Amino acid sequence: MTDSPAAVRRTSARTAVDSLSAGEARRIALAAQGFSRRRPADPGVRHLHTAMARMGVLQIDSVNVFARSHYLPLFSRLGAYDPALLERAFLSRPTAARSGRYTEYLAHEATFLPVEDWPLWGFRREAFRAKRGEFWGRTSSARTLDWVRSELQERGPSRPAEIRGDAPGGKGGWWEWDDVKHALEYLWRIGEVAIAGRDGFERRYALAEHVVPAELLGRDLDRATAIGELVRRAAKAHGVATAADIADYYRVKDRALVLGAIGDLVEQGELEPVRVRGWERGGRPVPAWRHVDAVLPRRIDTTAILTPFDPVVWFRDRALRAFALDYRIEIYTPAAQRRYGYYSLPVLTGDRIAARVDLKADRAASTLRVQSAWWEPQARRTEDVEPIAAELRAAAAWQGLEHVSVSGWGDASAALTDVLAGHSAGVLRHDAGRTDQVPLGA
């Protein structure tokens, strides 16, 4: 979405526009995401719920080179929590005696979100129905849907493989996305089916009434009301944001409704127009808004490894504007053409993105491999290297790995190797890419 001065005209009753420095805007944004809080000594499930409430959604990703993406935002905010807590809270299936607290939907990309938010997403479910309903209304496709519904009614929550069997339409298809899988995904998108936990990383599908509390079914909000609420939540989760930032948080593409909702929130006193120095396009300020509950910490005292799908950096325009982070994931880039590595992760130090590291968990060798390490333009190299090295040791320990290896690739690699070696009893070396294997120190 392109920000427009039209959104500002909705706020003409407010004659004064506050001004923020770029650093103040970063600190507000990070505080809104929970980074101004001290990490708990022993993170428990209550801390996971609190962090989730601030973020609103937790994006899911299958890449498991270091840790799957949905585990990382909670580590970034809470430190070394037990991953089993996330699995019990987010992945375990609901039972007859206990409804799940979270389910999954396309609230950004595929995300975990509170099941109580079910009525918010009726407009998106209807959009999917309108887009694909004609195809699924055809005779053979409709028979497949009916068969899948009856199987879920009889079986309860099921993996696709459990109900694939002798489904109408036969088998086959790319990546095993056969007719049954396609039917399940369509029924999920339109809300007849919901996700009832996972086995490992494989979804369990169930009829919506077996997952979503009865009082939430059939209570979808109208499109304008739902988008207004999502705009309010996104603005609060960002702390300070442009209209494009706000729209991207929940991937809302209706520009008019987003700008209208921002104007309504200004009139209601929940948002305030601000000017952030350095947030410009074509030499002109980009309109921005601050949530009235946003706080401006004097400083951010944290170091955190971020997933590419953390709300702090998942919108690339905002990452560049707010953090000077020009960020692209290089998974699909041929190895010889990669600039930073397969799956490089931004590293937050204070209110700056100071570095990026490409991490790989070598579980057979019990080693966290730093495949590359690079300084970012806002790095303060001398003071940042120690906390980043400490965070790498913490990340390795969180994943149950005994060693850290730093390759020679990247302009931050040598400094990190020196610091890690200084905190260990000795340095072990191996030949793969001239890496220095450093046992974790106390």
Secondary structure, DSSP 8 states (H G I E B T S, - for coil): ----THHHHTTTT----EEE-HHHHHHHHHHHTTTTS---SS--HHHHHHHHHHHS-EE-----SSS-GGGHHHHHHH-S--HHHHIIIIIS---SS---SEEEEESSSEEEEEGGGGGGGHHHHHHHHHHHHHHHTSHHHHHHHHHHHHHHHHH-SB-HHHHHTT-TT-S--GGG--HHHHHHHHHHHHTSEEEEEEETTEEEEEEGGGTS-GGGTT----HHHHHHHHHHHHHHHHSEEEHHHHHHHTT---HHHHHHHHHHHHHTTSEEEEEETT-EETTEE--EEEETT----S----EEE--TTSTTTSSHHHHHHHH-------TTS-GGG-SS-TTEEEEEETTEEEEEEEEEEETTTTEEEEEEEEE-TT--HHHHHHHHHHHHHHHHHHTT--EEEE-S-STTHHHHHHHHHHTSS--EEETTTTEEEEE---
